[in-house]
Amino acid sequence: MIEINIPGRDLLMLEHLVLDVNGTLAVDGVLIEGVAQTLNRLQNSLKIHMVTADTHGKQYQIDQQLGLQATRLQKGNEPEQKADYVDRLGCEKVIAIGQGANDSAMLQKAAIGVCVLSPEGTAISTLLAADLVVPDILTALALLEKPNRMIASLRK
């Protein structure tokens, strides 16, 4: 668990990290260098979840590389499926990271939603739904290793 006390907000007790895959953890279906090592370290603090529409059809390889199993979405209503996934975990215990249009609802539902800028593009709706916007996934994951960075950015 990661505990974050952000002035002007409720105390956050984050237990779950929910991640989009394509465009967020991977580009063109290939895992971004450094992601596996960082997620491995974060598993000591958070339960890690991946949710994906598997756009590039390479999720099996990514699962193998990370030692995790992604939840694959059914075709249609992907934004609602991702938001429902966050709901089932308990929104107040979730930090979510994504960049595609189908990530906006899950970022909005989560206690903290982080939007990453991606070589595959970043949807404006997701950018606007996020609490924080960062240049890439490694910067986003570093926020969890050094949570005071979020305090500095989100205090009111």
C-alpha positions in Angstrom: 0.0 0.0 0.0 1.1 3.6 -0.7 -0.3 6.2 1.7 -0.4 9.8 0.3 -1.7 12.7 2.3 -2.3 15.5 -0.2 -3.3 18.8 1.3 -6.9 19.7 0.3 -7.8 16.1 -0.5 -8.6 13.0 1.6 -5.9 10.7 2.8 -5.2 8.2 0.0 -4.5 4.6 0.8 -3.6 3.2 -2.7 -3.7 -0.6 -3.0 -4.1 -1.1 -6.7 -2.3 0.1 -9.9 -4.5 -0.3 -13.0 -2.6 0.1 -16.3 -3.7 0.3 -19.9 -1.2 -1.6 -22.1 -1.0 -0.4 -25.7 0.2 3.1 -25.9 0.9 3.2 -22.2 3.2 0.2 -21.3 3.9 -0.8 -24.9 4.3 1.0 -28.2 3.3 -1.0 -31.3 2.8 -4.0 -29.1 6.3 -4.0 -27.7 6.9 -3.4 -24.0 8.8 -0.1 -23.3 12.3 -0.6 -22.0 12.5 -0.3 -18.2 8.8 -1.0 -17.5 9.3 -4.6 -16.4 11.9 -3.7 -13.8 9.9 -0.8 -12.4 6.7 -2.8 -12.2 8.6 -5.6 -10.5 9.8 -3.1 -7.8 6.2 -1.7 -7.4 4.7 -5.1 -6.7 6.0 -4.8 -3.1 3.7 -1.8 -2.6 0.7 -2.3 -5.0 -1.3 -5.0 -6.7 -0.7 -4.5 -10.4 -3.5 -4.9 -12.9 -3.4 -4.6 -16.7 -6.5 -4.0 -18.7 -6.3 -4.2 -22.5 -8.2 -4.4 -25.7 -5.0 -6.1 -27.1 -5.0 -3.9 -30.2 -1.7 -5.3 -31.5 -2.5 -8.9 -30.6 0.8 -9.3 -28.6 -0.6 -9.3 -25.0 0.5 -12.9 -24.4 4.2 -11.9 -24.9 3.8 -8.9 -22.7 2.2 -11.0 -20.0 5.2 -13.4 -20.2 7.7 -10.6 -20.0 6.0 -9.1 -16.9 5.0 -12.3 -15.2 1.4 -10.9 -14.9 -1.8 -11.7 -16.7 -3.8 -8.9 -18.3 -7.5 -8.7 -18.3 -8.7 -8.7 -21.9 -11.7 -6.6 -22.7 -14.6 -7.7 -24.8 -15.1 -5.8 -28.1 -17.4 -2.8 -27.6 -17.9 -0.5 -24.6 -14.2 -0.7 -23.6 -14.3 2.6 -21.6 -17.1 1.3 -19.5 -15.4 -2.0 -19.0 -12.2 -0.3 -17.7 -14.2 2.0 -15.4 -16.2 -1.0 -14.1 -12.9 -2.8 -13.4 -11.7 0.2 -11.3 -15.1 0.3 -9.5 -14.8 -3.4 -8.5 -11.4 -2.8 -6.9 -12.7 0.2 -5.0 -12.1 3.5 -6.7 -10.7 5.2 -3.6 -7.8 2.6 -3.5 -6.8 2.8 -7.2 -4.3 4.8 -9.2 -4.9 4.3 -12.9 -2.6 5.1 -15.8 -3.5 5.4 -19.5 -3.5 7.5 -22.6 -6.2 6.3 -25.0 -9.8 7.4 -25.4 -11.0 4.2 -23.8 -8.9 5.1 -20.7 -10.6 8.4 -19.8 -13.4 6.9 -17.7 -11.1 4.7 -15.6 -8.8 7.7 -15.0 -11.8 9.7 -13.9 -13.0 7.0 -11.5 -9.7 6.3 -9.9 -8.5 8.1 -6.8 -5.7 9.4 -8.9 -5.7 9.2 -12.7 -2.5 9.7 -14.6 -2.3 10.4 -18.4 0.9 9.6 -20.2 1.9 11.2 -23.5 2.6 8.4 -26.0 4.2 8.0 -29.4 0.9 6.3 -30.3 -0.9 9.5 -29.4 -2.8 10.7 -26.4 -6.6 11.3 -26.4 -7.7 14.8 -25.4 -10.6 13.3 -23.5 -8.2 11.2 -21.4 -5.9 14.2 -20.9 -8.8 16.2 -19.5 -10.0 13.3 -17.3 -6.6 12.9 -15.6 -5.4 14.4 -12.3 -1.8 14.5 -13.6 -0.2 14.4 -17.1 3.3 13.1 -17.5 5.6 12.7 -20.5 5.9 8.9 -20.4 5.2 5.7 -18.5 8.5 5.7 -16.6 7.8 9.1 -15.2 4.3 8.0 -14.2 5.7 4.9 -12.4 8.3 7.1 -10.7 5.5 9.0 -9.0 4.7 5.8 -7.2 8.2 5.2 -6.1 8.5 8.9 -5.0 4.9 9.8 -4.0 5.9 13.3 -2.6 6.0 14.3 -6.3 2.3 13.8 -6.5 1.8 15.9 -3.3 3.7 18.8 -4.8 1.6 18.6 -8.0 -1.9 17.9 -6.5 -2.0 20.0 -3.3 -4.8 22.6 -3.2 
